[in-house]
Amino acid sequence: MKRKVIMKHYSIYDFKRSEISLAAILLVLALLLPACTRQPQPARVEEITFQSGAFTLVGDLRLPEGTGPFPVVLFVHGSGPIDRTMFGEYVPIMERMLQAGYAAFSWDKPGTGESTGHLSSTHVYQERAQIVLDAIEVMKAHSNIDGRRIGLWGISQGGPVMALALTQTTDVAFMICVSCPGMSGSDQEAYKVTGWALCNEVPEEKADQKTYLLADLDRARTYNTYEEYLHYRGVLKALAGLVSAPLEHVPVVSEETWQQNPTTPESSWNPIGVLEQLRIPVLAIFGDRDRSVDPLQGAYAFRQAIEQAGNPKSRVELFPRAHHSMGRSSEMACQDDQIRFLEEYVKTLGYGSVSEAQAAVEKDPRLRSDFLTPGYLDLIEEWLRGLRDSR
């Protein structure tokens, strides 16, 4: 495989930006400020271009201080157009990895930043998994990387992408899953539609029904059998119906598909089946205010899979008051509620407004650290140090 490496003289704190929607801006704002207590040295950065099928991927390899070869973490993005630092959101995470002695490699998704091509709508997991496999080969050939210690960090849709890649390689030594679904894509969409729809006000005469259904949902999230799964989907449907958010466009997985769990179609494939067979350490992290991926069901499914796999270094953590991107969250994690929360929070940090805080973080993405939920970055760094020290 040919690898083009271009050295650029810039620091870890440089990043590219693109146009993003209001919803994405709110998520970004939830990862703001204030100044970090540590002031690490800028990382050594190599820009690497590699090929994966029809895609040309361009990304950055950040190397920690010291002499290699280093273990490395590959970043596997969530859905949507994302550049190599998620417009700065990855920077605090990468810093902690560097401090733990790990390199970090992340690339622009196809069609974003400097990477070319367009992902399929029906085979996106497969195409993205192949990109991960090709990136692993690039890292194995790099003189500063220890090819025996290549790990993955992925968020949201990155979960099933990593799982699919793991069915095709034995070169991954560990994996970190953040807000990764413990169910099929179709079921995740049903939860997402319902979760965000419930931000709307429920008619007064349906308030008691909502309370009952939410309690029933909590019980239904720990499903194991197909009958229990059908009950879970039924509760979601009933909740969505309270606020006129029909789920007819999100099909229920058939019993045959549930039992066989084929990887195609991708929308009905449950990646948890792969995790049950893994022997590598897995760190799974969830925020309990997540409205895009069911965090309680996900944490339960991952715990079950990890226990079956039996690796003693694996771990599942559910953080309170954290949303999908592991930022600090308001009580409800709904748009208006989150805006009010941010307005009050930035004032406690000495900023006059959210826009003033946003301007500060645009100049220095490190300032996002304290808007991440407390303990999240510490957990990643400590877990990685533990893996390194246990060798």
Sequence and secondary structure as in RCSB ss.txt:
>XXXX:A:sequence
MKRKVIMKHYSIYDFKRSEISLAAILLVLALLLPACTRQPQPARVEEITFQSGAFTLVGDLRLPEGTGPFPVVLF
VHGSGPIDRTMFGEYVPIMERMLQAGYAAFSWDKPGTGESTGHLSSTHVYQERAQIVLDAIEVMKAHSNIDGRRI
GLWGISQGGPVMALALTQTTDVAFMICVSCPGMSGSDQEAYKVTGWALCNEVPEEKADQKTYLLADLDRARTYNT
YEEYLHYRGVLKALAGLVSAPLEHVPVVSEETWQQNPTTPESSWNPIGVLEQLRIPVLAIFGDRDRSVDPLQGAY
AFRQAIEQAGNPKSRVELFPRAHHSMGRSSEMACQDDQIRFLEEYVKTLGYGSVSEAQAAVEKDPRLRSDFLTPG
YLDLIEEWLRGLRDSR
>XXXX:A:secstr
   EEEE    TT        HHHHHHHHTT     S      EEEEEEEEETTEEEEEEEEE SS S EEEEEE
E  SSS  TTTTTTTHHHHHHHHHTT EEEEE  TTSTT B    SSSHHHHHHHHHHHHHHHHHT TTEEEEEE
EEEEETTHHHHHHHHHTS S EEEEEEES  SS HHHHHHHHHHHHHTTS   GGGHHHHHHHHHHHHHHTS  S
HHHHHHHHHHHHHHHHHTT   TTS    HHHHHH  S SGGG  THHHHTT  S EEEEEETT SSS HHHHHH
HHHHHHHHHT TT EEEEETTB TTSBB  SS  HHHHHHHHHHHHHHTT SSHHHHHHHHHH GGGGGGGB TT
HHHHHHHHHHHHHHT 
